[in-house]
Amino acid sequence: MSPAGARTITDLTQLIYASQPFGYDSAILSGILIDARRCNARDGITGALVCRHDIYLQLLEGPNEKVDAAYSRICRDDRHAGINKLVSRTVNSRMFGDWAMLHDPAKSLIWTQAEISAGILERIPQADVIGMFESVSENAGPEHSK
């Protein structure tokens, strides 16, 4: 039997996108994380944000309808430019189930700034993008913000 308030999600979706920050400083990043954690907790979404001054790479996972709504909000958010959906798939379990929005300050990012500028995200196999987030998930420790 499930704990009170818990529910099984039969339409668990995982979506990964990349964007370029439109203005990047600690205040903007803090605002994005606060907004994401508040909305994600409300909507049953978990995920991770890998970022640095030249890229946001985010994984969202949760009920399909809620993930789609979150992605639509992100697409309208003027703190992001050049949004590119990299992965959208149905999954059986969450990769970041304990995190409303894990923040990884690009320590895990496997692509250099030059590779990103040269368009690697348009050519990279989905499995490599998913693998990068699997690595972030496996290495998530207390130094990452929830």
C-alpha positions as a Python dict, from the first residue, in 0.01 Angstrom:
ca = {
    (1, 'M'): (0, 0, 0),
    (2, 'S'): (129, 350, -84),
    (3, 'P'): (204, 606, 187),
    (4, 'A'): (-63, 872, 240),
    (5, 'G'): (-53, 1126, -41),
    (6, 'A'): (170, 911, -263),
    (7, 'R'): (46, 814, -604),
    (8, 'T'): (173, 597, -881),
    (9, 'I'): (255, 783, -1199),
    (10, 'T'): (169, 577, -1504),
    (11, 'D'): (265, 848, -1753),
    (12, 'L'): (615, 930, -1627),
    (13, 'T'): (789, 1149, -1881),
    (14, 'Q'): (1150, 1260, -1897),
    (15, 'L'): (1240, 1569, -2099),
    (16, 'I'): (1587, 1717, -2150),
    (17, 'Y'): (1650, 2051, -2314),
    (18, 'A'): (1941, 2288, -2366),
    (19, 'S'): (1931, 2667, -2380),
    (20, 'Q'): (2166, 2959, -2364),
    (21, 'P'): (2140, 3189, -2064),
    (22, 'F'): (2012, 3535, -2148),
    (23, 'G'): (2217, 3722, -1894),
    (24, 'Y'): (2394, 3497, -1648),
    (25, 'D'): (2483, 3581, -1293),
    (26, 'S'): (2419, 3433, -950),
    (27, 'A'): (2096, 3634, -899),
    (28, 'I'): (1942, 3507, -1226),
    (29, 'L'): (2048, 3150, -1153),
    (30, 'S'): (1911, 3173, -799),
    (31, 'G'): (1580, 3300, -934),
    (32, 'I'): (1557, 3014, -1183),
    (33, 'L'): (1628, 2756, -912),
    (34, 'I'): (1377, 2909, -669),
    (35, 'D'): (1107, 2917, -937),
    (36, 'A'): (1185, 2562, -1054),
    (37, 'R'): (1185, 2414, -705),
    (38, 'R'): (857, 2584, -609),
    (39, 'C'): (673, 2486, -928),
    (40, 'N'): (824, 2137, -944),
    (41, 'A'): (732, 2054, -584),
    (42, 'R'): (377, 2169, -657),
    (43, 'D'): (355, 1970, -982),
    (44, 'G'): (529, 1645, -882),
    (45, 'I'): (828, 1713, -1107),
    (46, 'T'): (1186, 1627, -1021),
    (47, 'G'): (1503, 1692, -1216),
    (48, 'A'): (1842, 1852, -1250),
    (49, 'L'): (1989, 2170, -1393),
    (50, 'V'): (2347, 2163, -1518),
    (51, 'C'): (2463, 2513, -1599),
    (52, 'R'): (2746, 2749, -1663),
    (53, 'H'): (2769, 3091, -1827),
    (54, 'D'): (2718, 2951, -2181),
    (55, 'I'): (2459, 2675, -2131),
    (56, 'Y'): (2164, 2550, -1933),
    (57, 'L'): (2104, 2177, -1968),
    (58, 'Q'): (1799, 2062, -1776),
    (59, 'L'): (1624, 1730, -1716),
    (60, 'L'): (1260, 1735, -1604),
    (61, 'E'): (1071, 1420, -1504),
    (62, 'G'): (718, 1370, -1384),
    (63, 'P'): (361, 1336, -1509),
    (64, 'N'): (349, 1400, -1884),
    (65, 'E'): (99, 1687, -1866),
    (66, 'K'): (294, 1864, -1588),
    (67, 'V'): (631, 1823, -1763),
    (68, 'D'): (483, 1960, -2087),
    (69, 'A'): (340, 2259, -1897),
    (70, 'A'): (677, 2325, -1726),
    (71, 'Y'): (858, 2309, -2060),
    (72, 'S'): (604, 2553, -2212),
    (73, 'R'): (669, 2797, -1924),
    (74, 'I'): (1044, 2764, -1979),
    (75, 'C'): (1002, 2835, -2352),
    (76, 'R'): (827, 3164, -2261),
    (77, 'D'): (1090, 3257, -1998),
    (78, 'D'): (1313, 3540, -2121),
    (79, 'R'): (1604, 3412, -1909),
    (80, 'H'): (1652, 3140, -2176),
    (81, 'A'): (1748, 3181, -2541),
    (82, 'G'): (1781, 2922, -2817),
    (83, 'I'): (1587, 2647, -2640),
    (84, 'N'): (1641, 2305, -2798),
    (85, 'K'): (1453, 1992, -2684),
    (86, 'L'): (1707, 1707, -2688),
    (87, 'V'): (1514, 1416, -2535),
    (88, 'S'): (1149, 1342, -2464),
    (89, 'R'): (1065, 988, -2356),
    (90, 'T'): (846, 778, -2132),
    (91, 'V'): (1036, 618, -1842),
    (92, 'N'): (953, 370, -1567),
    (93, 'S'): (1143, 541, -1286),
    (94, 'R'): (1288, 877, -1191),
    (95, 'M'): (1656, 956, -1217),
    (96, 'F'): (1632, 1246, -966),
    (97, 'G'): (1346, 1132, -743),
    (98, 'D'): (1488, 1304, -433),
    (99, 'W'): (1543, 1641, -600),
    (100, 'A'): (1281, 1906, -682),
    (101, 'M'): (1569, 2055, -886),
    (102, 'L'): (1926, 1946, -834),
    (103, 'H'): (2176, 2217, -924),
    (104, 'D'): (2502, 2100, -1075),
    (105, 'P'): (2730, 2393, -1157),
    (106, 'A'): (2859, 2223, -1474),
    (107, 'K'): (3124, 2023, -1292),
    (108, 'S'): (2974, 1719, -1461),
    (109, 'L'): (2927, 1868, -1805),
    (110, 'I'): (3124, 1664, -2054),
    (111, 'W'): (3122, 1910, -2344),
    (112, 'T'): (3357, 2203, -2371),
    (113, 'Q'): (3245, 2554, -2456),
    (114, 'A'): (3408, 2514, -2799),
    (115, 'E'): (3216, 2190, -2865),
    (116, 'I'): (2888, 2354, -2770),
    (117, 'S'): (2965, 2657, -2988),
    (118, 'A'): (3041, 2417, -3277),
    (119, 'G'): (2694, 2263, -3245),
    (120, 'I'): (2759, 1932, -3069),
    (121, 'L'): (2411, 1938, -2913),
    (122, 'E'): (2253, 1917, -3259),
    (123, 'R'): (2458, 1605, -3343),
    (124, 'I'): (2497, 1417, -3019),
    (125, 'P'): (2305, 1090, -2974),
    (126, 'Q'): (2024, 1102, -2716),
    (127, 'A'): (2195, 817, -2528),
    (128, 'D'): (2498, 1041, -2464),
    (129, 'V'): (2281, 1321, -2324),
    (130, 'I'): (2095, 1075, -2102),
    (131, 'G'): (2428, 921, -1996),
    (132, 'M'): (2558, 1261, -1885),
    (133, 'F'): (2255, 1302, -1656),
    (134, 'E'): (2294, 944, -1529),
    (135, 'S'): (2647, 1041, -1425),
    (136, 'V'): (2517, 1354, -1249),
    (137, 'S'): (2256, 1142, -1069),
    (138, 'E'): (2511, 880, -958),
    (139, 'N'): (2746, 1149, -827),
    (140, 'A'): (2486, 1374, -660),
    (141, 'G'): (2599, 1435, -307),
    (142, 'P'): (2550, 1686, -28),
    (143, 'E'): (2736, 1960, -219),
    (144, 'H'): (2449, 1974, -468),
    (145, 'S'): (2155, 2193, -380),
    (146, 'K'): (1807, 2046, -352),
}
